[in-house]
Amino acid sequence: MTVSGSVDFNPARDTIIKRALRMVGGYSAEGDPTAAQITDANTVLDIMLKEWIQDKFLFLRQQATLFLNEGQTVYTLGNTSQTGFSHCATSYVQTNVKTASLASAGSVVLDSITGMTDAGFIGIEDDDGDIEWFYGTFSGTTATLFSDVACSVADTMDAAAAVGNVAYYHSVASQIQRPTEVFDAYRKEYNATAANGAETPVEVVSRSDYFSYSDKTTSGTIIAVYYDPQMDAGKLYTWQPSDSCQNKLILDISRPIFDMDTSTDTFDAPVEYLNAIAYNLALELEPEYPLSANAFQKIKMQADKKKEKIMSSNRDMTPTTFVFERY
C-alpha cells in the first residue's frame, strides 16, 4: 500500500465557491462560472461566515493580554486602525527599564531587547502610572521611540521613567481584532518573570450589573469587567479602575472570522468544516438559482446534517465525573 504522507489538503476559496455553484446549477462542470457569479457568490459566502460567528466556534477562541493604566476605566479593543485602540496582544515580551529616562527622552535603555524586532510596539511604564506606547527600533539594549510604523517620525516620552519600571513589547500582528465576545477574564499580578505572575479570576458581568456599581473612578483592584462589542471596536469597562499599570488582564475572547478577499485565500476554519461550508453556501445561493422542490430539499438536508455535525464537535473536552453513593 502506498500513501501520500501528506495532510495539507486545503482548497482555496474559489474551489468551494465553484462547487456550491455547481450544486445549484449555476454553471456546467465542463465550463466556468462568470466573474460576476464568483463575486456575487463570494459576497454571500462572507455574509454566511460572519453569521456563523454567532455559533461560538472554538477555533475562534484566543487568549489575549490587555495592558492597563492606573485609573483608566474603559479600554478600546480593536486593531491598530481604530482610533485610540488599547494595546491587547496575543503574545508579548516583558522587561524593565535599566537606565532612568527623563521626560522628552527619545530612547530608553532596557534590561533586554530579546524577542523585540524593529517596527513593533514598545510600552514604557512612566512615573505617572501610565504605559506610554511607541513604535520602536532596537539596538544593543536601547529602544528608540517613533510615532509611526515606518519608524521615520521620532517621538519622546511624556513623563520620566525610573529604573526598574516595567516595559512591554508586542508585534503589530499580535494586536487583536475586535472581540465578538469576552468569555472569561483574569487579573495577572506583576512578577519580574512574566510567566510567574499570579492570576485571579475576574467576573464578567452584564451591562446592567456594571452600570449599577457605584464609585467607578476610584482606583483599586479590578474585580469585574463588562464588555460591549460595539461595531468597529469593542469597549471593555473595568471595576474598579486598576491601581497599577504593572498588572494586566488576561482575556479569553472570541475573534471575528477572516474575510475571503481573494481567489487564493484558504478558509479561516478547520479543513473538516469545508464540506459543511460548501453545502450551506449552495443553500444560501439557491434563491438566486431556484431548484425544484426535490433538489432543494436534498441540498437542505445535507447542509443541515453537515452543519449539525460540526456543531456537535464544537465543544470543550471536559472530564466526566462519576459520583458513587453508598446506601
C-alpha positions as CSV (number, residue, x, y, z in Angstrom):
1,M,0.0,0.0,0.0
2,T,1.3,3.5,-0.9
3,V,0.1,6.5,1.0
4,S,0.9,10.2,0.3
5,G,2.1,11.0,3.8
6,S,0.6,14.5,3.1
7,V,-2.1,16.1,5.3
8,D,-2.0,19.6,3.9
9,F,-5.1,19.5,1.6
10,N,-6.8,22.8,2.0
11,P,-8.6,24.1,-1.2
12,A,-8.8,27.8,-1.9
13,R,-11.9,30.0,-1.8
14,D,-12.9,29.6,-5.5
15,T,-12.8,25.8,-5.4
16,I,-15.5,25.8,-2.7
17,I,-17.5,28.6,-4.5
18,K,-17.4,26.7,-7.8
19,R,-18.6,23.5,-6.1
20,A,-21.5,25.4,-4.4
21,L,-22.5,27.0,-7.8
22,R,-22.5,23.6,-9.5
23,M,-24.8,22.2,-6.8
24,V,-27.4,24.8,-7.7
25,G,-26.8,24.5,-11.5
26,G,-25.0,27.9,-11.7
27,Y,-22.8,26.5,-14.5
28,S,-21.9,23.2,-16.1
29,A,-19.0,21.1,-15.0
30,E,-17.5,21.5,-18.4
31,G,-17.5,25.3,-18.3
32,D,-16.6,28.0,-15.8
33,P,-18.6,30.5,-13.8
34,T,-18.5,34.1,-14.8
35,A,-16.5,36.7,-12.9
36,A,-19.8,38.2,-11.7
37,Q,-21.0,34.8,-10.4
38,I,-17.8,34.4,-8.4
39,T,-18.1,37.9,-7.0
40,D,-21.7,37.5,-6.0
41,A,-21.2,34.1,-4.5
42,N,-18.2,35.4,-2.5
43,T,-20.4,38.1,-1.0
44,V,-22.9,35.5,0.1
45,L,-20.0,33.4,1.4
46,D,-18.6,36.2,3.6
47,I,-22.1,37.1,4.9
48,M,-22.7,33.5,5.8
49,L,-19.4,33.1,7.6
50,K,-20.0,36.3,9.5
51,E,-23.3,34.9,10.6
52,W,-21.6,31.7,11.8
53,I,-19.6,33.7,14.3
54,Q,-22.7,33.6,16.5
55,D,-22.2,29.8,16.7
56,K,-19.2,30.5,19.1
57,F,-16.8,28.2,17.3
58,L,-13.9,27.0,19.4
59,F,-11.3,27.7,16.7
60,L,-12.1,31.4,17.0
61,R,-11.3,31.4,20.7
62,Q,-8.0,33.0,21.8
63,Q,-6.3,34.4,24.9
64,A,-5.0,37.9,24.9
65,T,-3.3,40.2,27.4
66,L,-4.7,43.7,28.0
67,F,-2.1,46.2,29.3
68,L,-3.6,48.5,32.0
69,N,-3.1,52.1,33.1
70,E,-3.7,53.4,36.5
71,G,-7.2,54.9,36.9
72,Q,-8.3,54.0,33.3
73,T,-11.9,52.7,33.3
74,V,-12.6,52.0,29.7
75,Y,-10.4,50.2,27.1
76,T,-10.9,50.2,23.3
77,L,-10.4,46.7,22.0
78,G,-9.7,46.5,18.3
79,N,-7.0,46.5,15.7
80,T,-4.4,49.2,15.0
81,S,-6.7,51.1,12.6
82,Q,-9.1,52.0,15.4
83,T,-8.6,55.5,16.9
84,G,-7.3,55.2,20.5
85,F,-7.1,51.5,20.5
86,S,-5.8,49.9,23.7
87,H,-2.9,47.5,23.5
88,C,-4.2,44.0,23.8
89,A,-1.9,41.3,22.3
90,T,-1.9,37.5,21.9
91,S,1.8,37.4,22.9
92,Y,4.3,39.9,24.4
93,V,7.7,40.3,25.8
94,Q,8.3,41.8,29.3
95,T,11.4,43.5,30.6
96,N,12.4,46.6,32.7
97,V,14.0,50.0,32.4
98,K,17.7,49.7,33.0
99,T,18.7,53.4,33.0
100,A,16.4,56.2,34.3
101,S,14.8,58.1,31.5
102,L,13.8,61.8,31.6
103,A,10.6,63.3,30.2
104,S,11.2,64.1,26.5
105,A,13.7,61.2,26.1
106,G,13.6,59.8,22.6
107,S,15.1,56.4,23.6
108,V,15.1,54.1,26.6
109,V,17.7,51.7,27.8
110,L,16.2,48.3,28.8
111,D,17.4,45.3,30.7
112,S,17.0,43.2,27.5
113,I,15.6,43.5,24.0
114,T,15.5,39.8,23.4
115,G,12.4,38.9,21.3
116,M,11.9,42.5,20.1
117,T,12.1,43.4,16.4
118,D,12.0,46.8,14.6
119,A,8.6,48.4,13.9
120,G,6.9,46.6,16.8
121,F,5.2,48.3,19.8
122,I,7.2,49.2,22.8
123,G,5.4,50.3,26.0
124,I,7.3,52.0,28.9
125,E,5.8,52.5,32.4
126,D,6.2,56.1,33.2
127,D,6.3,57.6,36.7
128,D,2.7,58.8,36.4
129,G,1.4,55.3,36.3
130,D,0.8,55.0,32.5
131,I,2.2,52.7,29.9
132,E,3.4,55.0,27.1
133,W,3.3,53.2,23.8
134,F,5.5,53.8,20.7
135,Y,6.8,52.0,17.6
136,G,10.4,51.1,18.3
137,T,13.7,50.1,16.8
138,F,16.1,48.1,18.9
139,S,19.9,48.0,19.1
140,G,22.0,46.7,22.0
141,T,19.6,47.2,24.9
142,T,18.3,50.6,23.6
143,A,14.8,51.1,22.3
144,T,14.5,54.2,20.0
145,L,10.9,55.7,20.0
146,F,8.8,56.6,17.0
147,S,5.2,57.6,16.4
148,D,4.8,55.7,13.0
149,V,5.1,52.2,11.9
150,A,7.7,53.2,9.3
151,C,9.8,54.4,12.3
152,S,10.5,57.7,10.4
153,V,9.0,60.2,12.9
154,A,10.9,60.4,16.2
155,D,8.8,60.5,19.4
156,T,9.6,61.2,23.0
157,M,8.4,60.2,26.5
158,D,5.7,62.4,28.1
159,A,7.0,61.7,31.6
160,A,10.1,60.3,33.3
161,A,10.6,56.5,33.7
162,A,12.6,55.3,36.7
163,V,15.0,52.3,36.9
164,G,13.0,49.1,37.3
165,N,9.8,50.4,35.7
166,V,8.2,47.7,33.6
167,A,8.5,47.7,29.8
168,Y,6.5,45.6,27.3
169,Y,6.9,44.7,23.6
170,H,4.4,43.2,21.2
171,S,4.4,42.9,17.5
172,V,1.8,44.8,15.3
173,A,0.5,41.4,14.1
174,S,-0.2,40.3,17.7
175,Q,-2.7,43.2,18.4
176,I,-6.2,41.6,18.5
177,Q,-9.1,42.3,16.2
178,R,-12.4,43.4,17.8
179,P,-13.5,40.6,20.1
180,T,-17.0,39.4,19.4
181,E,-17.3,38.2,23.0
182,V,-15.3,38.1,26.2
183,F,-15.9,34.7,28.0
184,D,-13.5,35.0,30.9
185,A,-11.1,37.4,32.5
186,Y,-8.2,37.0,34.9
187,R,-6.2,39.7,36.7
188,K,-2.5,38.9,36.3
189,E,-0.3,40.4,39.1
190,Y,3.1,41.7,38.1
191,N,6.1,39.4,38.5
192,A,9.6,40.1,37.3
193,T,9.2,36.8,35.4
194,A,6.1,37.4,33.3
195,A,5.1,33.7,33.2
196,N,5.0,33.6,37.0
197,G,2.5,36.3,37.7
198,A,-0.4,35.1,39.8
199,E,-3.7,35.0,38.0
200,T,-7.0,35.7,39.8
201,P,-10.4,35.2,38.1
202,V,-12.4,38.4,37.4
203,E,-16.1,38.3,37.0
204,V,-17.5,39.1,33.5
205,V,-20.8,40.9,34.3
206,S,-23.8,42.2,32.4
207,R,-24.3,45.8,31.3
208,S,-27.0,46.4,33.9
209,D,-24.8,45.0,36.6
210,Y,-21.8,47.1,35.7
211,F,-23.7,50.3,35.5
212,S,-25.3,49.6,38.9
213,Y,-21.9,49.7,40.5
214,S,-21.1,52.9,42.4
215,D,-17.8,54.8,42.6
216,K,-16.4,53.9,39.1
217,T,-13.5,56.3,39.3
218,T,-11.7,55.3,42.5
219,S,-8.7,53.1,41.6
220,G,-8.3,49.7,43.3
221,T,-8.2,46.0,42.5
222,I,-10.2,45.0,39.4
223,I,-12.8,42.5,40.4
224,A,-15.3,42.8,37.5
225,V,-15.4,43.7,33.8
226,Y,-18.2,44.4,31.3
227,Y,-17.7,44.1,27.6
228,D,-19.7,46.0,24.9
229,P,-18.7,44.6,21.5
230,Q,-20.0,47.7,19.5
231,M,-19.3,47.6,15.7
232,D,-15.8,48.6,14.9
233,A,-14.0,48.4,18.2
234,G,-15.3,47.0,21.5
235,K,-15.3,48.7,24.9
236,L,-14.1,46.9,28.0
237,Y,-15.2,48.5,31.3
238,T,-13.3,47.7,34.4
239,W,-14.5,47.9,38.0
240,Q,-12.6,49.2,39.8
241,P,-10.0,51.0,37.6
242,S,-6.6,49.4,38.2
243,D,-4.4,51.0,40.8
244,S,-1.3,49.6,39.0
245,C,-0.2,49.7,35.4
246,Q,2.2,46.7,36.1
247,N,-0.8,44.4,36.5
248,K,-2.6,43.1,33.4
249,L,-5.9,41.5,32.4
250,I,-5.8,38.1,30.6
251,L,-8.9,37.8,28.4
252,D,-10.5,34.7,26.9
253,I,-12.1,36.1,23.8
254,S,-13.7,35.1,20.5
255,R,-12.3,36.8,17.4
256,P,-14.0,37.6,14.1
257,I,-13.6,35.1,11.3
258,F,-11.3,36.3,8.5
259,D,-12.8,37.7,5.2
260,M,-12.3,35.7,2.0
261,D,-10.7,38.5,0.0
262,T,-9.0,36.8,-2.9
263,S,-9.5,33.7,-5.0
264,T,-6.4,32.0,-3.5
265,D,-7.4,32.6,0.2
266,T,-7.9,29.4,2.2
267,F,-10.6,29.3,4.8
268,D,-10.1,30.6,8.3
269,A,-11.7,27.4,9.6
270,P,-10.7,23.8,10.2
271,V,-10.5,21.8,6.9
272,E,-13.0,19.5,8.4
273,Y,-15.6,22.2,8.0
274,L,-15.3,22.7,4.2
275,N,-18.0,20.2,3.2
276,A,-20.5,22.0,5.5
277,I,-19.4,25.4,4.1
278,A,-19.9,24.2,0.5
279,Y,-23.4,22.7,1.1
280,N,-24.5,25.7,3.2
281,L,-23.2,28.1,0.6
282,A,-25.2,26.3,-2.0
283,L,-28.3,26.6,0.2
284,E,-27.7,30.3,0.6
285,L,-27.3,30.7,-3.2
286,E,-30.5,28.7,-4.1
287,P,-32.8,31.7,-4.1
288,E,-30.7,33.2,-7.0
289,Y,-30.6,29.8,-8.7
290,P,-34.0,28.3,-8.0
291,L,-34.1,24.5,-7.9
292,S,-37.0,22.1,-8.0
293,A,-38.6,21.3,-4.6
294,N,-37.0,17.9,-4.5
295,A,-33.5,19.2,-5.4
296,F,-33.8,21.9,-2.8
297,Q,-34.8,19.5,-0.1
298,K,-31.8,17.2,-0.9
299,I,-29.4,20.1,-0.6
300,K,-31.0,21.4,2.6
301,M,-31.0,18.0,4.2
302,Q,-27.3,17.6,3.5
303,A,-26.5,21.2,4.5
304,D,-28.3,20.9,7.8
305,K,-26.8,17.5,8.5
306,K,-23.2,18.7,7.9
307,K,-23.6,21.9,9.9
308,E,-25.1,19.8,12.8
309,K,-22.1,17.5,12.6
310,I,-19.6,20.3,13.0
311,M,-21.6,21.9,15.8
312,S,-21.7,18.6,17.7
313,S,-17.9,18.5,17.7
314,N,-17.7,22.2,18.7
315,R,-17.4,21.7,22.4
316,D,-14.8,21.8,25.1
317,M,-13.4,18.5,26.1
318,T,-14.2,18.1,29.8
319,P,-13.7,15.1,32.0
320,T,-16.7,13.0,33.1
321,T,-17.1,12.8,36.9
322,F,-18.8,9.9,38.4
323,V,-20.3,10.2,41.9
324,F,-21.0,7.0,43.8
325,E,-23.4,7.0,46.7
326,R,-23.3,4.4,49.5
327,Y,-26.6,3.1,50.6
